[in-house]
Amino acid sequence: MKLGIIGKLFPLMFSKTVYGYTAKAVPEMDIREFRKQHKKEYRAMVKRTPSVGSMKDNMFAPVMYLACYGFSYYKADPVHITMEVFDGMIEALCKSDMMKRFYQGKNCFDQKEIDKYVRGSMRSQKREYPMDWVFDFSYDLTVPEYYVTHRECGVCKIGQQEGLTFLTPHMCVMDFPTIEYKGGKLLRTKTLSTGGDCCDFHVIKGDR
């Protein structure tokens, strides 16, 4: 992938939250040095990860950068970044004001959102990009609800690429709060990252 504007933006967006949390969680760590190493690992990971297309064409393109950011956080210092610290970082990201602002005003059941999934599902079946998601999508706005059945997952593929598949389930938890921020509630019984044959997203209306 190209680093581009979006690739450069993610570290800036989450810097205060991530390193503020890390400094408290691992007080013995040299945060300045860790930031440098994290940035180095992130940029290298982005560059060696094959593209899944542009943001205009692929609604999941930004998720690839976020995944690289998460995986490289661990890779920057696997001695100090234990699973407990990693989980705490993910939780801090999910609860951050930046994340909440990013989803402010968005609605799971807005027609534009539904149309994105419809187009994305049709495009994914072509398997144009090896690292991309492949999924089926159906919906009923009279309920409202929708189903996304992921057969392949870009985050899982980056985890495999980096030899960090054990981290992927810990990143999947981000799906729950991000959907809640858009007014939905995620019901899910299995994921590809934990050995399931698919990720079975069922999204219903929730309380904001």
PyMOL CGO cylinders between C-alpha atoms (Angstrom):
from pymol import cmd
from pymol.cgo import CYLINDER

trace = [
    CYLINDER, 0.00, 0.00, 0.00, 1.02, 3.59, -0.40, 0.3, 1, 1, 1, 1, 1, 1,
    CYLINDER, 1.02, 3.59, -0.40, 1.39, 5.56, 2.80, 0.3, 1, 1, 1, 1, 1, 1,
    CYLINDER, 1.39, 5.56, 2.80, -0.53, 8.54, 1.38, 0.3, 1, 1, 1, 1, 1, 1,
    CYLINDER, -0.53, 8.54, 1.38, -2.56, 11.06, 3.35, 0.3, 1, 1, 1, 1, 1, 1,
    CYLINDER, -2.56, 11.06, 3.35, -4.70, 8.47, 5.14, 0.3, 1, 1, 1, 1, 1, 1,
    CYLINDER, -4.70, 8.47, 5.14, -1.69, 6.37, 6.06, 0.3, 1, 1, 1, 1, 1, 1,
    CYLINDER, -1.69, 6.37, 6.06, 0.01, 9.38, 7.61, 0.3, 1, 1, 1, 1, 1, 1,
    CYLINDER, 0.01, 9.38, 7.61, -3.16, 10.56, 9.31, 0.3, 1, 1, 1, 1, 1, 1,
    CYLINDER, -3.16, 10.56, 9.31, -3.86, 7.49, 11.46, 0.3, 1, 1, 1, 1, 1, 1,
    CYLINDER, -3.86, 7.49, 11.46, -0.74, 7.82, 13.65, 0.3, 1, 1, 1, 1, 1, 1,
    CYLINDER, -0.74, 7.82, 13.65, -1.44, 11.51, 14.14, 0.3, 1, 1, 1, 1, 1, 1,
    CYLINDER, -1.44, 11.51, 14.14, -5.09, 10.93, 15.03, 0.3, 1, 1, 1, 1, 1, 1,
    CYLINDER, -5.09, 10.93, 15.03, -4.38, 8.40, 17.74, 0.3, 1, 1, 1, 1, 1, 1,
    CYLINDER, -4.38, 8.40, 17.74, -0.97, 9.52, 18.98, 0.3, 1, 1, 1, 1, 1, 1,
    CYLINDER, -0.97, 9.52, 18.98, -2.14, 11.30, 22.14, 0.3, 1, 1, 1, 1, 1, 1,
    CYLINDER, -2.14, 11.30, 22.14, -4.46, 8.48, 23.17, 0.3, 1, 1, 1, 1, 1, 1,
    CYLINDER, -4.46, 8.48, 23.17, -2.14, 5.58, 22.38, 0.3, 1, 1, 1, 1, 1, 1,
    CYLINDER, -2.14, 5.58, 22.38, 1.07, 6.94, 23.84, 0.3, 1, 1, 1, 1, 1, 1,
    CYLINDER, 1.07, 6.94, 23.84, -0.67, 8.54, 26.79, 0.3, 1, 1, 1, 1, 1, 1,
    CYLINDER, -0.67, 8.54, 26.79, -2.15, 5.16, 27.66, 0.3, 1, 1, 1, 1, 1, 1,
    CYLINDER, -2.15, 5.16, 27.66, 1.15, 3.32, 27.03, 0.3, 1, 1, 1, 1, 1, 1,
    CYLINDER, 1.15, 3.32, 27.03, 3.13, 5.67, 29.25, 0.3, 1, 1, 1, 1, 1, 1,
    CYLINDER, 3.13, 5.67, 29.25, 0.78, 4.87, 32.15, 0.3, 1, 1, 1, 1, 1, 1,
    CYLINDER, 0.78, 4.87, 32.15, 0.53, 1.14, 31.42, 0.3, 1, 1, 1, 1, 1, 1,
    CYLINDER, 0.53, 1.14, 31.42, 4.29, 0.64, 31.00, 0.3, 1, 1, 1, 1, 1, 1,
    CYLINDER, 4.29, 0.64, 31.00, 5.97, 3.37, 33.09, 0.3, 1, 1, 1, 1, 1, 1,
    CYLINDER, 5.97, 3.37, 33.09, 9.44, 1.84, 32.67, 0.3, 1, 1, 1, 1, 1, 1,
    CYLINDER, 9.44, 1.84, 32.67, 9.28, 2.19, 28.88, 0.3, 1, 1, 1, 1, 1, 1,
    CYLINDER, 9.28, 2.19, 28.88, 11.12, 4.94, 27.00, 0.3, 1, 1, 1, 1, 1, 1,
    CYLINDER, 11.12, 4.94, 27.00, 8.05, 6.33, 25.22, 0.3, 1, 1, 1, 1, 1, 1,
    CYLINDER, 8.05, 6.33, 25.22, 10.02, 8.58, 22.91, 0.3, 1, 1, 1, 1, 1, 1,
    CYLINDER, 10.02, 8.58, 22.91, 12.07, 5.65, 21.64, 0.3, 1, 1, 1, 1, 1, 1,
    CYLINDER, 12.07, 5.65, 21.64, 8.97, 3.45, 21.43, 0.3, 1, 1, 1, 1, 1, 1,
    CYLINDER, 8.97, 3.45, 21.43, 7.18, 6.05, 19.29, 0.3, 1, 1, 1, 1, 1, 1,
    CYLINDER, 7.18, 6.05, 19.29, 10.10, 6.11, 16.87, 0.3, 1, 1, 1, 1, 1, 1,
    CYLINDER, 10.10, 6.11, 16.87, 10.15, 2.33, 16.61, 0.3, 1, 1, 1, 1, 1, 1,
    CYLINDER, 10.15, 2.33, 16.61, 6.36, 2.13, 16.25, 0.3, 1, 1, 1, 1, 1, 1,
    CYLINDER, 6.36, 2.13, 16.25, 6.43, 4.68, 13.44, 0.3, 1, 1, 1, 1, 1, 1,
    CYLINDER, 6.43, 4.68, 13.44, 9.23, 2.78, 11.71, 0.3, 1, 1, 1, 1, 1, 1,
    CYLINDER, 9.23, 2.78, 11.71, 7.41, -0.56, 11.99, 0.3, 1, 1, 1, 1, 1, 1,
    CYLINDER, 7.41, -0.56, 11.99, 4.10, 0.95, 10.86, 0.3, 1, 1, 1, 1, 1, 1,
    CYLINDER, 4.10, 0.95, 10.86, 5.52, 2.58, 7.74, 0.3, 1, 1, 1, 1, 1, 1,
    CYLINDER, 5.52, 2.58, 7.74, 7.41, -0.57, 6.78, 0.3, 1, 1, 1, 1, 1, 1,
    CYLINDER, 7.41, -0.57, 6.78, 4.30, -2.72, 7.29, 0.3, 1, 1, 1, 1, 1, 1,
    CYLINDER, 4.30, -2.72, 7.29, 2.13, -0.42, 5.20, 0.3, 1, 1, 1, 1, 1, 1,
    CYLINDER, 2.13, -0.42, 5.20, 4.66, -0.45, 2.35, 0.3, 1, 1, 1, 1, 1, 1,
    CYLINDER, 4.66, -0.45, 2.35, 4.95, -4.25, 2.26, 0.3, 1, 1, 1, 1, 1, 1,
    CYLINDER, 4.95, -4.25, 2.26, 1.21, -4.85, 2.49, 0.3, 1, 1, 1, 1, 1, 1,
    CYLINDER, 1.21, -4.85, 2.49, -0.50, -5.19, -0.93, 0.3, 1, 1, 1, 1, 1, 1,
    CYLINDER, -0.50, -5.19, -0.93, -3.20, -2.65, -1.68, 0.3, 1, 1, 1, 1, 1, 1,
    CYLINDER, -3.20, -2.65, -1.68, -6.94, -3.38, -1.61, 0.3, 1, 1, 1, 1, 1, 1,
    CYLINDER, -6.94, -3.38, -1.61, -7.76, -0.38, -3.79, 0.3, 1, 1, 1, 1, 1, 1,
    CYLINDER, -7.76, -0.38, -3.79, -8.61, 3.22, -3.06, 0.3, 1, 1, 1, 1, 1, 1,
    CYLINDER, -8.61, 3.22, -3.06, -10.90, 4.55, -0.34, 0.3, 1, 1, 1, 1, 1, 1,
    CYLINDER, -10.90, 4.55, -0.34, -13.30, 5.64, -3.07, 0.3, 1, 1, 1, 1, 1, 1,
    CYLINDER, -13.30, 5.64, -3.07, -13.63, 2.10, -4.37, 0.3, 1, 1, 1, 1, 1, 1,
    CYLINDER, -13.63, 2.10, -4.37, -13.22, 0.09, -1.17, 0.3, 1, 1, 1, 1, 1, 1,
    CYLINDER, -13.22, 0.09, -1.17, -14.95, 0.96, 2.12, 0.3, 1, 1, 1, 1, 1, 1,
    CYLINDER, -14.95, 0.96, 2.12, -12.48, -1.26, 4.00, 0.3, 1, 1, 1, 1, 1, 1,
    CYLINDER, -12.48, -1.26, 4.00, -9.31, 0.40, 2.68, 0.3, 1, 1, 1, 1, 1, 1,
    CYLINDER, -9.31, 0.40, 2.68, -8.90, 2.58, 5.83, 0.3, 1, 1, 1, 1, 1, 1,
    CYLINDER, -8.90, 2.58, 5.83, -9.19, -0.53, 8.02, 0.3, 1, 1, 1, 1, 1, 1,
    CYLINDER, -9.19, -0.53, 8.02, -5.98, -1.84, 6.45, 0.3, 1, 1, 1, 1, 1, 1,
    CYLINDER, -5.98, -1.84, 6.45, -4.08, 1.16, 7.81, 0.3, 1, 1, 1, 1, 1, 1,
    CYLINDER, -4.08, 1.16, 7.81, -5.68, 0.79, 11.22, 0.3, 1, 1, 1, 1, 1, 1,
    CYLINDER, -5.68, 0.79, 11.22, -4.71, -2.90, 11.26, 0.3, 1, 1, 1, 1, 1, 1,
    CYLINDER, -4.71, -2.90, 11.26, -1.12, -2.05, 10.37, 0.3, 1, 1, 1, 1, 1, 1,
    CYLINDER, -1.12, -2.05, 10.37, -1.11, 0.53, 13.15, 0.3, 1, 1, 1, 1, 1, 1,
    CYLINDER, -1.11, 0.53, 13.15, -2.27, -2.06, 15.68, 0.3, 1, 1, 1, 1, 1, 1,
    CYLINDER, -2.27, -2.06, 15.68, 0.03, -4.87, 14.58, 0.3, 1, 1, 1, 1, 1, 1,
    CYLINDER, 0.03, -4.87, 14.58, 3.05, -2.56, 14.42, 0.3, 1, 1, 1, 1, 1, 1,
    CYLINDER, 3.05, -2.56, 14.42, 2.30, -1.31, 17.95, 0.3, 1, 1, 1, 1, 1, 1,
    CYLINDER, 2.30, -1.31, 17.95, 3.00, -4.81, 19.23, 0.3, 1, 1, 1, 1, 1, 1,
    CYLINDER, 3.00, -4.81, 19.23, 5.90, -5.42, 16.86, 0.3, 1, 1, 1, 1, 1, 1,
    CYLINDER, 5.90, -5.42, 16.86, 7.65, -2.25, 18.00, 0.3, 1, 1, 1, 1, 1, 1,
    CYLINDER, 7.65, -2.25, 18.00, 8.37, -3.77, 21.43, 0.3, 1, 1, 1, 1, 1, 1,
    CYLINDER, 8.37, -3.77, 21.43, 6.97, -7.28, 22.01, 0.3, 1, 1, 1, 1, 1, 1,
    CYLINDER, 6.97, -7.28, 22.01, 8.79, -7.49, 25.35, 0.3, 1, 1, 1, 1, 1, 1,
    CYLINDER, 8.79, -7.49, 25.35, 6.90, -4.64, 26.98, 0.3, 1, 1, 1, 1, 1, 1,
    CYLINDER, 6.90, -4.64, 26.98, 3.69, -4.84, 24.92, 0.3, 1, 1, 1, 1, 1, 1,
    CYLINDER, 3.69, -4.84, 24.92, 2.08, -7.81, 26.61, 0.3, 1, 1, 1, 1, 1, 1,
    CYLINDER, 2.08, -7.81, 26.61, -1.39, -8.99, 25.64, 0.3, 1, 1, 1, 1, 1, 1,
    CYLINDER, -1.39, -8.99, 25.64, -2.79, -7.10, 28.61, 0.3, 1, 1, 1, 1, 1, 1,
    CYLINDER, -2.79, -7.10, 28.61, -1.13, -3.89, 27.45, 0.3, 1, 1, 1, 1, 1, 1,
    CYLINDER, -1.13, -3.89, 27.45, -2.25, -4.51, 23.86, 0.3, 1, 1, 1, 1, 1, 1,
    CYLINDER, -2.25, -4.51, 23.86, -5.86, -5.06, 24.92, 0.3, 1, 1, 1, 1, 1, 1,
    CYLINDER, -5.86, -5.06, 24.92, -5.71, -1.88, 26.98, 0.3, 1, 1, 1, 1, 1, 1,
    CYLINDER, -5.71, -1.88, 26.98, -4.48, 0.07, 23.97, 0.3, 1, 1, 1, 1, 1, 1,
    CYLINDER, -4.48, 0.07, 23.97, -7.36, -1.23, 21.85, 0.3, 1, 1, 1, 1, 1, 1,
    CYLINDER, -7.36, -1.23, 21.85, -9.83, -0.28, 24.57, 0.3, 1, 1, 1, 1, 1, 1,
    CYLINDER, -9.83, -0.28, 24.57, -8.29, 3.20, 24.88, 0.3, 1, 1, 1, 1, 1, 1,
    CYLINDER, -8.29, 3.20, 24.88, -8.62, 3.67, 21.11, 0.3, 1, 1, 1, 1, 1, 1,
    CYLINDER, -8.62, 3.67, 21.11, -12.25, 2.56, 21.12, 0.3, 1, 1, 1, 1, 1, 1,
    CYLINDER, -12.25, 2.56, 21.12, -13.16, 4.91, 23.95, 0.3, 1, 1, 1, 1, 1, 1,
    CYLINDER, -13.16, 4.91, 23.95, -11.17, 7.88, 22.66, 0.3, 1, 1, 1, 1, 1, 1,
    CYLINDER, -11.17, 7.88, 22.66, -12.85, 11.16, 21.77, 0.3, 1, 1, 1, 1, 1, 1,
    CYLINDER, -12.85, 11.16, 21.77, -11.19, 10.94, 18.35, 0.3, 1, 1, 1, 1, 1, 1,
    CYLINDER, -11.19, 10.94, 18.35, -12.90, 7.63, 17.59, 0.3, 1, 1, 1, 1, 1, 1,
    CYLINDER, -12.90, 7.63, 17.59, -16.24, 8.95, 18.78, 0.3, 1, 1, 1, 1, 1, 1,
    CYLINDER, -16.24, 8.95, 18.78, -15.89, 12.10, 16.65, 0.3, 1, 1, 1, 1, 1, 1,
    CYLINDER, -15.89, 12.10, 16.65, -14.97, 10.00, 13.63, 0.3, 1, 1, 1, 1, 1, 1,
    CYLINDER, -14.97, 10.00, 13.63, -18.33, 8.21, 13.79, 0.3, 1, 1, 1, 1, 1, 1,
    CYLINDER, -18.33, 8.21, 13.79, -20.40, 11.18, 14.93, 0.3, 1, 1, 1, 1, 1, 1,
    CYLINDER, -20.40, 11.18, 14.93, -23.46, 11.69, 12.74, 0.3, 1, 1, 1, 1, 1, 1,
    CYLINDER, -23.46, 11.69, 12.74, -23.05, 8.34, 10.97, 0.3, 1, 1, 1, 1, 1, 1,
    CYLINDER, -23.05, 8.34, 10.97, -25.92, 5.87, 10.88, 0.3, 1, 1, 1, 1, 1, 1,
    CYLINDER, -25.92, 5.87, 10.88, -25.71, 2.12, 10.29, 0.3, 1, 1, 1, 1, 1, 1,
    CYLINDER, -25.71, 2.12, 10.29, -29.02, 2.15, 8.45, 0.3, 1, 1, 1, 1, 1, 1,
    CYLINDER, -29.02, 2.15, 8.45, -28.53, 5.25, 6.35, 0.3, 1, 1, 1, 1, 1, 1,
    CYLINDER, -28.53, 5.25, 6.35, -29.16, 4.39, 2.70, 0.3, 1, 1, 1, 1, 1, 1,
    CYLINDER, -29.16, 4.39, 2.70, -25.68, 5.59, 1.76, 0.3, 1, 1, 1, 1, 1, 1,
    CYLINDER, -25.68, 5.59, 1.76, -24.17, 3.17, 4.28, 0.3, 1, 1, 1, 1, 1, 1,
    CYLINDER, -24.17, 3.17, 4.28, -26.30, 0.32, 2.95, 0.3, 1, 1, 1, 1, 1, 1,
    CYLINDER, -26.30, 0.32, 2.95, -25.34, 1.17, -0.63, 0.3, 1, 1, 1, 1, 1, 1,
    CYLINDER, -25.34, 1.17, -0.63, -21.65, 1.00, 0.32, 0.3, 1, 1, 1, 1, 1, 1,
    CYLINDER, -21.65, 1.00, 0.32, -22.10, -2.54, 1.56, 0.3, 1, 1, 1, 1, 1, 1,
    CYLINDER, -22.10, -2.54, 1.56, -24.07, -3.55, -1.52, 0.3, 1, 1, 1, 1, 1, 1,
    CYLINDER, -24.07, -3.55, -1.52, -21.39, -2.19, -3.85, 0.3, 1, 1, 1, 1, 1, 1,
    CYLINDER, -21.39, -2.19, -3.85, -18.62, -3.57, -1.67, 0.3, 1, 1, 1, 1, 1, 1,
    CYLINDER, -18.62, -3.57, -1.67, -20.08, -7.05, -1.61, 0.3, 1, 1, 1, 1, 1, 1,
    CYLINDER, -20.08, -7.05, -1.61, -20.45, -7.14, -5.38, 0.3, 1, 1, 1, 1, 1, 1,
    CYLINDER, -20.45, -7.14, -5.38, -16.91, -5.85, -5.87, 0.3, 1, 1, 1, 1, 1, 1,
    CYLINDER, -16.91, -5.85, -5.87, -15.44, -8.28, -3.33, 0.3, 1, 1, 1, 1, 1, 1,
    CYLINDER, -15.44, -8.28, -3.33, -16.73, -11.30, -5.24, 0.3, 1, 1, 1, 1, 1, 1,
    CYLINDER, -16.73, -11.30, -5.24, -14.40, -10.41, -8.10, 0.3, 1, 1, 1, 1, 1, 1,
    CYLINDER, -14.40, -10.41, -8.10, -11.39, -11.01, -5.81, 0.3, 1, 1, 1, 1, 1, 1,
    CYLINDER, -11.39, -11.01, -5.81, -9.43, -8.31, -7.58, 0.3, 1, 1, 1, 1, 1, 1,
    CYLINDER, -9.43, -8.31, -7.58, -7.11, -7.82, -4.60, 0.3, 1, 1, 1, 1, 1, 1,
    CYLINDER, -7.11, -7.82, -4.60, -5.66, -10.87, -2.79, 0.3, 1, 1, 1, 1, 1, 1,
    CYLINDER, -5.66, -10.87, -2.79, -5.53, -9.06, 0.58, 0.3, 1, 1, 1, 1, 1, 1,
    CYLINDER, -5.53, -9.06, 0.58, -9.12, -7.84, 0.38, 0.3, 1, 1, 1, 1, 1, 1,
    CYLINDER, -9.12, -7.84, 0.38, -12.27, -8.84, 2.25, 0.3, 1, 1, 1, 1, 1, 1,
    CYLINDER, -12.27, -8.84, 2.25, -14.75, -11.15, 0.52, 0.3, 1, 1, 1, 1, 1, 1,
    CYLINDER, -14.75, -11.15, 0.52, -18.28, -10.96, 1.89, 0.3, 1, 1, 1, 1, 1, 1,
    CYLINDER, -18.28, -10.96, 1.89, -22.01, -11.40, 1.31, 0.3, 1, 1, 1, 1, 1, 1,
    CYLINDER, -22.01, -11.40, 1.31, -24.51, -8.75, 2.34, 0.3, 1, 1, 1, 1, 1, 1,
    CYLINDER, -24.51, -8.75, 2.34, -28.26, -8.65, 2.87, 0.3, 1, 1, 1, 1, 1, 1,
    CYLINDER, -28.26, -8.65, 2.87, -30.55, -6.21, 4.66, 0.3, 1, 1, 1, 1, 1, 1,
    CYLINDER, -30.55, -6.21, 4.66, -34.07, -5.26, 5.63, 0.3, 1, 1, 1, 1, 1, 1,
    CYLINDER, -34.07, -5.26, 5.63, -34.56, -1.61, 6.51, 0.3, 1, 1, 1, 1, 1, 1,
    CYLINDER, -34.56, -1.61, 6.51, -38.12, -2.21, 7.73, 0.3, 1, 1, 1, 1, 1, 1,
    CYLINDER, -38.12, -2.21, 7.73, -36.70, -3.95, 10.83, 0.3, 1, 1, 1, 1, 1, 1,
    CYLINDER, -36.70, -3.95, 10.83, -34.02, -2.47, 10.50, 0.3, 1, 1, 1, 1, 1, 1,
    CYLINDER, -34.02, -2.47, 10.50, -31.19, -5.00, 10.32, 0.3, 1, 1, 1, 1, 1, 1,
    CYLINDER, -31.19, -5.00, 10.32, -28.45, -6.23, 8.05, 0.3, 1, 1, 1, 1, 1, 1,
    CYLINDER, -28.45, -6.23, 8.05, -26.18, -9.24, 7.72, 0.3, 1, 1, 1, 1, 1, 1,
    CYLINDER, -26.18, -9.24, 7.72, -22.55, -9.21, 6.62, 0.3, 1, 1, 1, 1, 1, 1,
    CYLINDER, -22.55, -9.21, 6.62, -20.95, -12.62, 6.17, 0.3, 1, 1, 1, 1, 1, 1,
    CYLINDER, -20.95, -12.62, 6.17, -17.20, -12.25, 5.72, 0.3, 1, 1, 1, 1, 1, 1,
    CYLINDER, -17.20, -12.25, 5.72, -15.61, -15.22, 3.97, 0.3, 1, 1, 1, 1, 1, 1,
    CYLINDER, -15.61, -15.22, 3.97, -12.17, -13.59, 3.88, 0.3, 1, 1, 1, 1, 1, 1,
    CYLINDER, -12.17, -13.59, 3.88, -10.77, -10.76, 6.01, 0.3, 1, 1, 1, 1, 1, 1,
    CYLINDER, -10.77, -10.76, 6.01, -8.03, -8.24, 5.25, 0.3, 1, 1, 1, 1, 1, 1,
    CYLINDER, -8.03, -8.24, 5.25, -7.06, -7.88, 8.92, 0.3, 1, 1, 1, 1, 1, 1,
    CYLINDER, -7.06, -7.88, 8.92, -6.64, -11.65, 9.22, 0.3, 1, 1, 1, 1, 1, 1,
    CYLINDER, -6.64, -11.65, 9.22, -4.47, -11.60, 6.11, 0.3, 1, 1, 1, 1, 1, 1,
    CYLINDER, -4.47, -11.60, 6.11, -2.17, -8.92, 7.52, 0.3, 1, 1, 1, 1, 1, 1,
    CYLINDER, -2.17, -8.92, 7.52, -1.91, -10.93, 10.73, 0.3, 1, 1, 1, 1, 1, 1,
    CYLINDER, -1.91, -10.93, 10.73, -0.86, -13.96, 8.68, 0.3, 1, 1, 1, 1, 1, 1,
    CYLINDER, -0.86, -13.96, 8.68, 1.58, -11.88, 6.66, 0.3, 1, 1, 1, 1, 1, 1,
    CYLINDER, 1.58, -11.88, 6.66, 3.23, -10.57, 9.83, 0.3, 1, 1, 1, 1, 1, 1,
    CYLINDER, 3.23, -10.57, 9.83, 3.17, -13.84, 11.79, 0.3, 1, 1, 1, 1, 1, 1,
    CYLINDER, 3.17, -13.84, 11.79, 0.88, -12.22, 14.36, 0.3, 1, 1, 1, 1, 1, 1,
    CYLINDER, 0.88, -12.22, 14.36, -2.36, -14.17, 13.94, 0.3, 1, 1, 1, 1, 1, 1,
    CYLINDER, -2.36, -14.17, 13.94, -2.70, -14.46, 17.73, 0.3, 1, 1, 1, 1, 1, 1,
    CYLINDER, -2.70, -14.46, 17.73, -3.31, -10.69, 17.85, 0.3, 1, 1, 1, 1, 1, 1,
    CYLINDER, -3.31, -10.69, 17.85, -6.13, -10.63, 15.31, 0.3, 1, 1, 1, 1, 1, 1,
    CYLINDER, -6.13, -10.63, 15.31, -8.98, -11.69, 17.66, 0.3, 1, 1, 1, 1, 1, 1,
    CYLINDER, -8.98, -11.69, 17.66, -7.93, -8.90, 20.02, 0.3, 1, 1, 1, 1, 1, 1,
    CYLINDER, -7.93, -8.90, 20.02, -8.44, -6.39, 17.21, 0.3, 1, 1, 1, 1, 1, 1,
    CYLINDER, -8.44, -6.39, 17.21, -11.82, -7.80, 16.22, 0.3, 1, 1, 1, 1, 1, 1,
    CYLINDER, -11.82, -7.80, 16.22, -13.37, -6.43, 19.42, 0.3, 1, 1, 1, 1, 1, 1,
    CYLINDER, -13.37, -6.43, 19.42, -13.24, -2.96, 17.83, 0.3, 1, 1, 1, 1, 1, 1,
    CYLINDER, -13.24, -2.96, 17.83, -16.22, -3.91, 15.68, 0.3, 1, 1, 1, 1, 1, 1,
    CYLINDER, -16.22, -3.91, 15.68, -18.62, -3.71, 18.62, 0.3, 1, 1, 1, 1, 1, 1,
    CYLINDER, -18.62, -3.71, 18.62, -18.09, -0.09, 19.76, 0.3, 1, 1, 1, 1, 1, 1,
    CYLINDER, -18.09, -0.09, 19.76, -17.65, 1.29, 16.24, 0.3, 1, 1, 1, 1, 1, 1,
    CYLINDER, -17.65, 1.29, 16.24, -21.02, -0.14, 15.23, 0.3, 1, 1, 1, 1, 1, 1,
    CYLINDER, -21.02, -0.14, 15.23, -22.57, 1.19, 18.43, 0.3, 1, 1, 1, 1, 1, 1,
    CYLINDER, -22.57, 1.19, 18.43, -21.28, 4.68, 17.60, 0.3, 1, 1, 1, 1, 1, 1,
    CYLINDER, -21.28, 4.68, 17.60, -23.28, 4.44, 14.37, 0.3, 1, 1, 1, 1, 1, 1,
    CYLINDER, -23.28, 4.44, 14.37, -26.48, 3.54, 16.20, 0.3, 1, 1, 1, 1, 1, 1,
    CYLINDER, -26.48, 3.54, 16.20, -26.35, -0.21, 15.77, 0.3, 1, 1, 1, 1, 1, 1,
    CYLINDER, -26.35, -0.21, 15.77, -25.79, -3.29, 17.89, 0.3, 1, 1, 1, 1, 1, 1,
    CYLINDER, -25.79, -3.29, 17.89, -23.57, -6.12, 16.69, 0.3, 1, 1, 1, 1, 1, 1,
    CYLINDER, -23.57, -6.12, 16.69, -24.61, -9.73, 17.22, 0.3, 1, 1, 1, 1, 1, 1,
    CYLINDER, -24.61, -9.73, 17.22, -21.84, -12.14, 16.26, 0.3, 1, 1, 1, 1, 1, 1,
    CYLINDER, -21.84, -12.14, 16.26, -21.25, -15.80, 17.09, 0.3, 1, 1, 1, 1, 1, 1,
    CYLINDER, -21.25, -15.80, 17.09, -18.01, -16.59, 15.24, 0.3, 1, 1, 1, 1, 1, 1,
    CYLINDER, -18.01, -16.59, 15.24, -15.06, -14.99, 13.49, 0.3, 1, 1, 1, 1, 1, 1,
    CYLINDER, -15.06, -14.99, 13.49, -12.43, -16.09, 11.00, 0.3, 1, 1, 1, 1, 1, 1,
    CYLINDER, -12.43, -16.09, 11.00, -9.73, -15.03, 13.45, 0.3, 1, 1, 1, 1, 1, 1,
    CYLINDER, -9.73, -15.03, 13.45, -10.86, -17.59, 16.03, 0.3, 1, 1, 1, 1, 1, 1,
    CYLINDER, -10.86, -17.59, 16.03, -11.19, -20.45, 13.55, 0.3, 1, 1, 1, 1, 1, 1,
    CYLINDER, -11.19, -20.45, 13.55, -14.75, -19.92, 12.33, 0.3, 1, 1, 1, 1, 1, 1,
    CYLINDER, -14.75, -19.92, 12.33, -15.71, -20.51, 8.72, 0.3, 1, 1, 1, 1, 1, 1,
    CYLINDER, -15.71, -20.51, 8.72, -16.83, -16.88, 8.51, 0.3, 1, 1, 1, 1, 1, 1,
    CYLINDER, -16.83, -16.88, 8.51, -17.47, -13.71, 10.50, 0.3, 1, 1, 1, 1, 1, 1,
    CYLINDER, -17.47, -13.71, 10.50, -21.24, -13.58, 10.90, 0.3, 1, 1, 1, 1, 1, 1,
    CYLINDER, -21.24, -13.58, 10.90, -22.16, -9.95, 11.48, 0.3, 1, 1, 1, 1, 1, 1,
    CYLINDER, -22.16, -9.95, 11.48, -25.81, -9.37, 12.34, 0.3, 1, 1, 1, 1, 1, 1,
    CYLINDER, -25.81, -9.37, 12.34, -26.47, -5.67, 13.00, 0.3, 1, 1, 1, 1, 1, 1,
    CYLINDER, -26.47, -5.67, 13.00, -29.70, -4.44, 14.53, 0.3, 1, 1, 1, 1, 1, 1,
    CYLINDER, -29.70, -4.44, 14.53, -30.80, -1.03, 15.75, 0.3, 1, 1, 1, 1, 1, 1,
    CYLINDER, -30.80, -1.03, 15.75, -29.29, -0.03, 19.07, 0.3, 1, 1, 1, 1, 1, 1,
    CYLINDER, -29.29, -0.03, 19.07, -29.43, 2.89, 21.47, 0.3, 1, 1, 1, 1, 1, 1,
    CYLINDER, -29.43, 2.89, 21.47, -26.96, 5.65, 20.74, 0.3, 1, 1, 1, 1, 1, 1,
]
cmd.load_cgo(trace, "trace")
